[in-house]
Amino acid sequence: MNLFRLLRGPMPLMALGLGLVVLSGMAFIAFVERSGVDGSGVSALASLYFLANTVALGAFSGVEQEMSRAVSRERAVGRPIGPVARLVARQASRLFLLVAAGVVVLSPVLVGRTMAGHWELLVELVLAVFATCCASAVRGVLAGTQRFGVYSATLATEGLSRLVLYSALLLAGSDSAWTFGLAFVLGQLFAALLGVALYWYGGDRNWRRLASTGVASHVEGAGRTRFGISAGLALLALASLTNQAVVNLPPVVIAAKLVATPETATAIAAAILLTRLPMFAFVPLQTTLLPRLTAGAARGERRWVRQQTIRTVALCVVLGLLGIVLLAVLGPDLLALYRGKPSDLSNATMAGLGIGTVFLMSANVTQPALLALGRHRTVLTAYLSGAGAMAVSFFVPVDPVTSAVLAAAAGPVTLAAVMAVSLVRATRHDRPGPDGASTPAEKDHALPQ
């Protein structure tokens, strides 16, 4: 396997499906700003978008990756995937209850400070958490069994359903914030339903076996289970949640600082969303890399894992630098075209917001290698370091726009650096053996069993 073979394989379908998801995400704010929703409602919906990405995608992208890793490992060693897939799915349902409870506990802060008092959007945030839980579990099985065609169909369904609903609401002249919020969160639920239907009725025996086989007692490499959730899944969920916080919280915090000027807060949120666009180009590659890197790590081919990761990171850097140059030249014009109205953000501000994107892309394709090597704690440490750097940047005594630029760059730079160092240390030598646990270094980093 090499990078170019991946690009010739399922990548076009994955890119098409993800492109529709990205388009629907970018269109959300653009459609809302052109609707009859008032200024506070637009700002609240922007916060819902970033909070849903932070909380729902944050917690449950970890479920998708752990499901993919667990299923891939079972397939690599010739065992049936049904028991382990059911176990991870049950753990995901428990994680949903914990996350939903956390959202309810924090509801006064979320609604009062970031959603401008729109309590109905809190219900939609909980619905977004549930829908993402379902979609992530389904996509994890699809990725682990390398059914990327069906995986791509779920992405396309998510994006298309949102675009159709946005368009219908705009044509109907809707001025209600909750209707646009509902259109946004339903996309993931439709995607999960389609994934189950296509895989079930497509005749895949492994999938049908999920309903009839027992539940596994543990997931290999996931550590000890406490409160119904394995240590590996808990660490990965915390890492993914922290990752999404680094990506999505800067505009939310800035919105809280600029309650009196929602127009500026919305402009910053739209600018961050626009500058993050190149990051999505490598998500399909990240999804297809994890099962292959997991199989390579199970064979002890650590240097091969590092080589594949370095090649992908190099592509990330090239694409990211091109994006920064584009933002430095045309950033304000692109933002005005996207929003349908001019803003006072400068070329330097737009380019500065793009810096963090380069490091986020690099981290997102380094993470699968670390997970394949069983370095769940390292991933969490990296994201916590990035979140800490981002939090510190908010206390720098500068204006809100500069604060957004600093926060958008400080977190990604820090977490990417921690991941790079950890990957080099973990892949200095190949490790022979069928179980991949023969070196002292691996034992030191193994999850407790």
C-alpha positions as MATLAB code, in Angstrom:
seq = 'MNLFRLLRGPMPLMALGLGLVVLSGMAFIAFVERSGVDGSGVSALASLYFLANTVALGAFSGVEQEMSRAVSRERAVGRPIGPVARLVARQASRLFLLVAAGVVVLSPVLVGRTMAGHWELLVELVLAVFATCCASAVRGVLAGTQRFGVYSATLATEGLSRLVLYSALLLAGSDSAWTFGLAFVLGQLFAALLGVALYWYGGDRNWRRLASTGVASHVEGAGRTRFGISAGLALLALASLTNQAVVNLPPVVIAAKLVATPETATAIAAAILLTRLPMFAFVPLQTTLLPRLTAGAARGERRWVRQQTIRTVALCVVLGLLGIVLLAVLGPDLLALYRGKPSDLSNATMAGLGIGTVFLMSANVTQPALLALGRHRTVLTAYLSGAGAMAVSFFVPVDPVTSAVLAAAAGPVTLAAVMAVSLVRATRHDRPGPDGASTPAEKDHALPQ';
ca = [
       0.000    0.000    0.000;
       1.162    3.486   -0.763;
      -0.360    6.941   -0.762;
      -0.935    7.032   -4.514;
      -2.815    3.722   -4.423;
      -5.094    5.229   -1.788;
      -5.708    8.224   -4.001;
      -6.656    5.939   -6.892;
      -8.993    3.837   -4.743;
     -12.062    5.014   -2.823;
     -10.741    8.555   -2.449;
     -12.864   10.185   -5.207;
     -16.102    8.894   -3.660;
     -14.963    9.888   -0.176;
     -13.986   13.334   -1.414;
     -17.360   13.795   -3.118;
     -19.295   12.811   -0.009;
     -17.160   14.932    2.270;
     -17.398   17.841   -0.169;
     -21.172   17.818    0.245;
     -20.812   17.761    4.040;
     -18.377   20.675    3.942;
     -20.611   22.578    1.534;
     -23.627   22.061    3.790;
     -21.628   23.251    6.794;
     -20.456   26.394    5.049;
     -23.918   26.983    3.575;
     -25.492   26.897    7.046;
     -24.309   30.338    8.092;
     -24.647   31.695    4.546;
     -28.297   30.558    4.279;
     -29.178   31.780    7.775;
     -27.713   35.233    7.128;
     -29.847   35.518    3.984;
     -33.012   34.402    5.796;
     -35.416   36.345    7.985;
     -33.690   35.287   11.224;
     -32.688   38.318   13.296;
     -29.113   39.201   14.279;
     -29.165   37.515   17.699;
     -30.661   34.382   16.153;
     -27.933   34.252   13.489;
     -25.232   34.573   16.158;
     -26.935   31.874   18.279;
     -27.121   29.502   15.291;
     -23.435   30.087   14.560;
     -22.704   29.120   18.163;
     -24.909   26.024   17.784;
     -22.895   25.005   14.727;
     -19.550   25.298   16.502;
     -20.849   23.780   19.760;
     -22.304   20.792   17.886;
     -18.968   20.258   16.173;
     -17.158   20.605   19.485;
     -19.367   18.417   21.676;
     -20.959   15.924   19.258;
     -18.170   15.432   16.739;
     -15.623   15.838   19.515;
     -16.897   12.995   21.647;
     -18.047   10.655   18.902;
     -15.390   10.970   16.242;
     -13.427    9.067   18.873;
     -16.117    6.363   18.752;
     -15.768    6.121   14.977;
     -11.996    5.776   15.168;
     -12.074    3.254   18.009;
     -14.737    1.225   16.216;
     -12.665    1.319   13.030;
      -9.491    0.322   14.906;
     -11.201   -2.519   16.778;
     -12.948   -3.913   13.692;
      -9.784   -3.569   11.583;
      -7.735   -5.467   14.148;
     -10.266   -8.286   14.363;
     -10.275   -8.626   10.583;
      -6.469   -8.498   10.431;
      -6.125  -11.463   12.784;
      -8.986  -13.410   11.161;
     -11.636  -13.094   13.876;
     -15.339  -12.196   13.336;
     -16.131   -8.521   13.849;
     -19.628   -8.919   15.300;
     -18.844   -9.281   19.020;
     -16.355   -6.429   19.193;
     -18.540   -4.116   17.091;
     -21.503   -4.669   19.389;
     -19.324   -4.009   22.433;
     -18.058   -0.674   21.095;
     -21.621    0.299   20.087;
     -22.881   -0.350   23.615;
     -20.045    1.692   25.047;
     -20.938    4.498   22.638;
     -24.521    4.544   23.942;
     -23.242    4.951   27.496;
     -20.958    7.736   26.348;
     -23.968    9.498   24.795;
     -25.782    9.492   28.136;
     -22.742   11.009   29.860;
     -22.281   13.716   27.228;
     -25.996   14.582   27.150;
     -25.994   14.900   30.937;
     -22.991   17.219   30.729;
     -24.764   19.423   28.188;
     -27.807   19.704   30.464;
     -25.650   20.599   33.474;
     -23.884   23.331   31.501;
     -27.090   24.571   29.870;
     -27.344   27.870   31.791;
     -23.881   28.880   30.595;
     -24.365   27.588   27.051;
     -27.733   29.230   26.548;
     -27.103   32.439   28.446;
     -23.669   33.279   27.066;
     -23.405   31.735   23.592;
     -26.966   31.047   22.361;
     -28.472   34.429   23.232;
     -31.189   32.856   25.374;
     -32.475   30.459   22.696;
     -33.328   27.451   24.886;
     -34.831   25.549   21.971;
     -31.348   25.336   20.448;
     -30.163   23.422   23.532;
     -32.628   20.615   22.707;
     -31.232   20.559   19.180;
     -27.708   20.349   20.567;
     -28.666   17.205   22.519;
     -30.304   15.819   19.364;
     -27.077   16.543   17.470;
     -25.155   14.533   20.085;
     -27.501   11.556   19.654;
     -27.431   11.695   15.842;
     -23.649   11.913   15.786;
     -23.355    8.971   18.182;
     -25.399    6.813   15.797;
     -23.612    7.995   12.654;
     -20.148    7.564   14.181;
     -20.774    3.968   15.280;
     -22.092    3.058   11.834;
     -19.230    4.778   10.010;
     -16.682    3.117   12.279;
     -17.897   -0.312   11.161;
     -17.948    0.820    7.531;
     -14.377    2.143    7.742;
     -13.109   -0.897    9.639;
     -14.545   -3.267    7.022;
     -13.312   -0.908    4.272;
     -16.801   -0.404    2.835;
     -15.892    3.090    1.730;
     -18.550    3.241   -0.964;
     -21.320    2.980    1.642;
     -19.332    5.295    3.922;
     -19.277    7.888    1.147;
     -23.029    7.500    0.654;
     -23.636    8.394    4.305;
     -21.542   11.539    3.891;
     -23.422   12.518    0.735;
     -26.758   11.945    2.465;
     -25.750   14.124    5.396;
     -24.702   16.987    3.153;
     -27.540   16.769    0.619;
     -30.294   16.475    3.218;
     -29.061   19.621    4.933;
     -28.801   21.575    1.693;
     -32.314   20.559    0.636;
     -33.779   21.543    4.009;
     -31.885   24.864    4.088;
     -33.152   25.717    0.609;
     -36.734   24.803    1.503;
     -36.674   26.985    4.614;
     -35.152   29.907    2.725;
     -37.735   29.661   -0.060;
     -40.511   29.425    2.519;
     -39.284   32.648    4.118;
     -38.684   31.064    7.533;
     -37.482   33.501   10.195;
     -37.266   30.970   13.039;
     -33.862   30.036   14.392;
     -34.973   26.599   15.637;
     -36.122   25.420   12.201;
     -32.697   26.083   10.693;
     -31.050   24.439   13.692;
     -33.226   21.345   13.258;
     -32.340   21.145    9.563;
     -28.666   21.156   10.525;
     -28.768   18.436   13.189;
     -30.998   15.996   11.260;
     -28.312   15.407    8.624;
     -26.305   13.013   10.806;
     -29.410   11.007   11.724;
     -30.349   10.534    8.068;
     -26.762    9.446    7.355;
     -26.828    6.774   10.088;
     -30.146    5.365    8.886;
     -28.913    5.127    5.308;
     -25.657    3.455    6.371;
     -27.509    0.740    8.271;
     -29.992    0.202    5.439;
     -27.381   -0.063    2.675;
     -25.088   -2.352    4.633;
     -27.889   -4.572    5.922;
     -29.759   -5.010    2.666;
     -26.518   -5.175    0.717;
     -26.149   -8.709    2.027;
     -22.959   -8.309    4.083;
     -22.811  -11.317    6.393;
     -20.574   -9.634    8.948;
     -23.104   -6.834    9.367;
     -26.074   -9.186    9.797;
     -24.079  -11.155   12.339;
     -24.038   -8.069   14.576;
     -27.641   -8.763   15.513;
     -27.120  -12.432   16.365;
     -23.656  -12.831   17.896;
     -22.795  -12.185   21.511;
     -20.934   -9.203   22.901;
     -17.165   -9.492   23.314;
     -15.745   -9.297   26.828;
     -13.147   -6.694   25.835;
     -11.616   -4.845   22.894;
      -7.996   -5.820   22.333;
      -5.675   -2.882   22.999;
      -8.451   -0.798   24.592;
      -7.482   -1.316   28.220;
      -9.613   -1.894   31.283;
     -13.351   -1.168   31.245;
     -14.844    1.094   33.910;
     -18.484    2.210   34.120;
     -19.173    0.340   30.888;
     -16.608    2.282   28.806;
     -13.115    1.030   27.963;
     -10.082    3.088   28.891;
      -9.104    3.319   25.210;
     -12.474    4.696   24.136;
     -12.608    7.108   27.061;
      -9.128    8.435   26.285;
      -9.923    8.742   22.590;
     -13.251   10.461   23.249;
     -11.554   12.962   25.547;
      -8.823   13.505   22.953;
     -11.325   14.044   20.138;
     -13.436   16.338   22.312;
     -10.353   18.393   23.130;
      -9.380   18.420   19.460;
     -12.764   19.810   18.453;
     -12.502   22.359   21.250;
      -9.225   23.582   19.753;
     -10.877   23.772   16.313;
     -14.262   25.233   17.206;
     -14.126   27.106   20.521;
     -12.264   30.267   19.397;
     -15.347   31.733   17.639;
     -17.608   30.651   20.529;
     -15.430   32.407   23.111;
     -15.139   35.482   20.896;
     -18.941   35.517   20.517;
     -19.240   35.526   24.313;
     -16.850   38.488   24.457;
     -18.737   40.371   21.740;
     -22.327   39.937   22.940;
     -22.972   43.636   22.258;
     -21.657   43.394   18.675;
     -23.024   40.147   17.170;
     -22.163   41.299   13.625;
     -18.426   41.234   14.371;
     -18.748   37.894   16.188;
     -20.542   36.362   13.190;
     -17.859   37.722   10.816;
     -15.096   36.099   12.879;
     -17.003   32.800   13.030;
     -17.501   32.839    9.256;
     -13.816   33.707    8.685;
     -12.623   30.809   10.857;
     -14.991   28.435    9.065;
     -13.700   29.645    5.692;
     -10.023   29.341    6.638;
     -10.581   25.791    7.945;
     -11.815   24.650    4.521;
      -8.495   23.055    3.338;
      -8.511   20.861    6.444;
     -11.452   18.858    5.126;
      -9.562   17.816    1.992;
      -7.588   15.220    3.992;
     -10.428   13.764    6.075;
     -11.133   10.967    3.516;
      -7.441   10.088    3.549;
      -7.462   10.021    7.345;
     -10.428    7.632    7.325;
      -8.847    5.230    4.843;
      -5.428    5.367    6.502;
      -6.496    4.177    9.962;
      -7.478    0.578    9.078;
      -4.354    0.108    6.927;
      -2.001    1.607    9.490;
      -3.632   -0.529   12.182;
      -2.966   -3.668   10.133;
       0.645   -2.549    9.553;
       1.161   -1.865   13.251;
      -0.296   -5.290   14.110;
       2.424   -6.806   11.892;
       5.103   -4.787   13.702;
       5.908   -2.560   10.676;
       6.488    0.657   12.609;
       8.876    2.298   10.149;
       6.370    1.732    7.367;
       3.707    3.446    9.480;
       6.007    6.434    9.939;
       6.854    6.645    6.218;
       3.179    6.699    5.206;
       2.441    9.384    7.789;
       5.347   11.629    6.754;
       4.264   11.521    3.117;
       0.744   12.531    4.044;
       1.916   15.326    6.345;
       4.043   16.725    3.497;
       0.929   16.993    1.328;
      -0.880   18.722    4.193;
       1.857   21.335    4.516;
       1.894   22.091    0.790;
      -1.891   22.486    0.623;
      -1.958   24.544    3.811;
       0.720   26.966    2.641;
      -1.125   27.491   -0.632;
      -4.236   28.276    1.391;
      -2.398   30.875    3.475;
      -1.132   32.618    0.337;
      -4.656   32.669   -1.090;
      -6.051   34.133    2.139;
      -3.321   36.786    2.266;
      -4.250   37.948   -1.247;
      -8.012   37.398   -1.505;
      -9.148   36.605    2.049;
     -11.491   39.582    2.674;
     -12.990   39.303   -0.815;
     -13.688   35.576   -0.330;
     -15.259   36.289    3.066;
     -17.483   39.003    1.579;
     -18.557   36.636   -1.213;
     -19.293   33.884    1.290;
     -21.336   36.072    3.654;
     -22.987   38.200    1.003;
     -21.821   41.353    2.754;
     -18.450   43.076    3.341;
     -16.560   42.879    6.636;
     -13.677   44.808    8.162;
     -11.345   41.823    8.679;
      -7.963   42.484    7.024;
      -5.849   40.337    4.696;
      -3.352   39.777    7.509;
      -6.134   38.594    9.818;
      -7.409   36.106    7.254;
      -3.896   34.772    6.591;
      -3.221   34.550   10.328;
      -6.366   32.479   10.845;
      -5.088   30.107    8.147;
      -1.864   29.294   10.022;
      -3.616   27.007   12.470;
      -5.190   25.074    9.599;
      -1.786   23.815    8.395;
      -1.014   22.316   11.788;
      -4.535   20.935   12.264;
      -4.265   19.070    8.959;
      -0.890   17.649    9.975;
      -2.239   16.549   13.357;
      -5.333   14.958   11.847;
      -3.257   12.631    9.661;
      -0.698   11.931   12.394;
      -3.377   10.840   14.849;
      -4.311    7.624   12.935;
      -0.681    6.489   13.114;
      -0.568    7.036   16.874;
      -3.878    5.206   17.333;
      -2.661    2.327   15.176;
       0.329    2.057   17.511;
      -1.929    2.074   20.578;
      -0.808    5.531   21.741;
      -4.221    6.694   22.964;
      -2.717    8.550   25.922;
      -0.277   10.362   23.666;
      -3.132   11.607   21.482;
      -4.977   12.897   24.544;
      -1.813   14.560   25.891;
      -1.266   16.323   22.562;
      -4.775   17.736   22.432;
      -4.737   18.772   26.079;
      -1.483   20.615   25.419;
      -3.089   22.361   22.450;
      -6.178   23.270   24.444;
      -3.993   24.690   27.199;
      -2.062   26.838   24.748;
      -5.330   28.055   23.220;
      -6.787   28.910   26.636;
      -3.698   30.893   27.618;
      -3.901   32.879   24.373;
      -7.364   34.175   25.335;
      -5.844   35.991   28.305;
      -3.348   37.937   26.202;
      -4.405   41.614   26.469;
      -5.243   42.274   22.810;
      -8.390   43.157   20.869;
     -10.915   40.352   20.139;
      -9.895   39.952   16.488;
      -6.214   39.500   17.359;
      -7.236   37.202   20.203;
      -9.094   34.993   17.712;
      -6.002   34.806   15.486;
      -3.750   33.861   18.404;
      -6.163   31.239   19.726;
      -6.707   29.727   16.275;
      -2.944   29.258   15.837;
      -1.557   28.538   19.321;
      -3.532   25.354   19.956;
      -2.875   23.633   16.606;
       0.849   24.474   16.620;
       1.297   22.998   20.098;
      -0.646   19.787   19.561;
       0.974   19.079   16.182;
       4.432   19.452   17.728;
       3.629   17.008   20.547;
       2.257   14.452   18.075;
       5.286   14.728   15.775;
       7.751   14.106   18.593;
       5.695   11.173   19.892;
       5.434    9.558   16.451;
       9.202    9.735   15.890;
       9.860    8.171   19.284;
       7.286    5.413   18.752;
       8.519    4.351   15.294;
      12.292    4.340   15.614;
      12.422    0.554   15.331;
      10.235   -2.141   13.853;
       8.841   -4.502   16.425;
       8.566   -8.193   15.434;
       6.073  -10.569   16.886;
       2.411  -11.444   16.339;
       1.008   -9.540   19.291;
       3.096   -6.391   19.000;
       4.055   -6.115   22.670;
       7.633   -7.277   22.898;
       9.588   -4.086   23.423;
       9.937   -2.244   26.730;
       8.858    1.015   25.082;
       5.563   -0.519   24.005;
       4.959   -1.983   27.453;
       5.515    1.435   28.990;
       2.822    2.955   26.783;
       0.336    0.058   26.812;
      -3.101    0.692   28.237;
      -3.725   -1.168   31.524;
      -5.420   -4.518   30.983;
];
